[in-house]
Amino acid sequence: MQFFKDIIRIFFPNVCVNCGDELIKQENSLCLKCLAELPITHFIACPDNPVEKAFYGRIPIHFAAAYLYYHPKGLSQKLIYALKYKGKQAIGELIAAQVLVQLNTCSRFPSIDAIIPVPLHPKKMRDRGYNQLTTFGQGLAVGLETKFDPSVLKRTSITETQTKKKRLERFKNVTERFVADPNKLSAYQHLLLIDDVMTTGATLEACALALLTSEVKISILTMAFTE
């Protein structure tokens, strides 16, 4: 069966990222069956959810949530891997559209001035050719009628991949990696910081610390959360 699915992918590249079935016109990246199987957290409507609790005592956050649970070798992992490493940027649009359904009915979601993606280092950006958060952030910005601004925050050093590091090593690996442009930052009062997968929250914490001022508030939203 897998052999035939691989052949289909060669001749019909518009297939489901998860099961390999050919997509119909109305589907984007996932077939309807797989879309219904997404491991949704429902954190958006839930105060004191695990993402918010992860930042208690670390940084002042006004809202934090993740849309999916991140399960190794699961559907969410396949989605984000394809988005991040296989150029499937339409996945960002898909996740943004699904997130907006929840955000638009969530009374606790704050009013924001701009959406800020966790940035790639310029070298990694050149190598990959895109930031995997761009289509996700742009989709959210359109739906929330706000601005997507990737120019505010810059990464100042390259670090090794976080996925195979132990928890303590991840925290040590994210110190002083980000810097905010004060001139661009001064235009905003409340920023929504976005990322793909949150594990320890160390990267998001480092970004938030670079963005926080007495005038700037931070909220956080990620595509997925590692339990």
NORTA-V370881 format. One record per residue. SS is DSSP state (2 for helix, 1 for strand, 0 for the rest). PSI is psi as a letter, one per 30 degrees, with the letter a starting at -180 (* if undefined). Layout:
SS_PSI, SS_PSI
This chain:
0_e, 2_e, 2_e, 2_e, 2_e, 2_e, 2_e, 2_e, 2_e, 2_e, 2_f, 0_i, 0_f, 0_i, 1_l, 0_k, 0_e, 0_e, 0_f, 0_f, 0_k, 1_k, 0_k, 0_l, 0_e, 0_f, 0_k, 0_j, 0_e, 0_k, 0_l, 2_e, 2_e, 2_e, 2_e, 0_f, 0_g, 0_k, 0_i, 1_k, 0_e, 0_g, 0_f, 0_e, 0_g, 0_j, 0_l, 0_h, 0_l, 2_f, 2_e, 2_e, 2_f, 2_f, 0_g, 0_k, 0_g, 0_e, 0_k, 0_j, 0_k, 0_f, 0_k, 1_k, 1_l, 1_k, 1_e, 1_l, 1_k, 1_j, 0_j, 0_k, 0_g, 0_a, 2_e, 2_e, 2_e, 2_e, 2_e, 2_e, 2_e, 2_e, 2_e, 2_e, 2_f, 0_g, 0_g, 0_i, 0_f, 2_f, 2_e, 2_e, 2_e, 2_e, 2_e, 2_e, 2_e, 2_e, 2_e, 2_e, 2_e, 2_e, 2_e, 0_f, 0_g, 0_j, 0_f, 0_f, 0_k, 0_l, 0_k, 0_l, 0_f, 1_l, 1_k, 1_j, 1_k, 0_k, 0_l, 0_l, 0_k, 2_e, 2_e, 2_e, 2_e, 2_e, 2_e, 2_e, 0_f, 0_l, 0_k, 0_f, 0_f, 2_e, 2_e, 2_e, 2_e, 2_e, 2_e, 2_e, 2_e, 2_e, 2_e, 2_f, 0_h, 0_a, 1_k, 1_j, 0_j, 0_g, 0_f, 0_e, 1_k, 1_k, 1_k, 0_f, 0_l, 0_k, 0_l, 0_l, 0_k, 0_f, 0_e, 0_g, 0_l, 0_l, 2_e, 2_e, 2_e, 2_e, 2_e, 2_f, 0_f, 0_g, 0_k, 0_h, 0_f, 1_k, 1_k, 1_k, 0_j, 2_e, 2_e, 2_e, 2_e, 0_f, 0_f, 0_l, 0_e, 1_j, 1_k, 1_j, 1_k, 1_l, 1_l, 1_d, 1_k, 1_k, 0_d, 0_f, 0_g, 2_e, 2_e, 2_e, 2_e, 2_e, 2_e, 2_e, 2_e, 2_f, 2_f, 0_k, 0_l, 0_f, 0_f, 0_k, 1_l, 1_k, 1_l, 1_k, 1_k, 1_l, 1_e, 1_l, 1_k, 1_k, 0_*
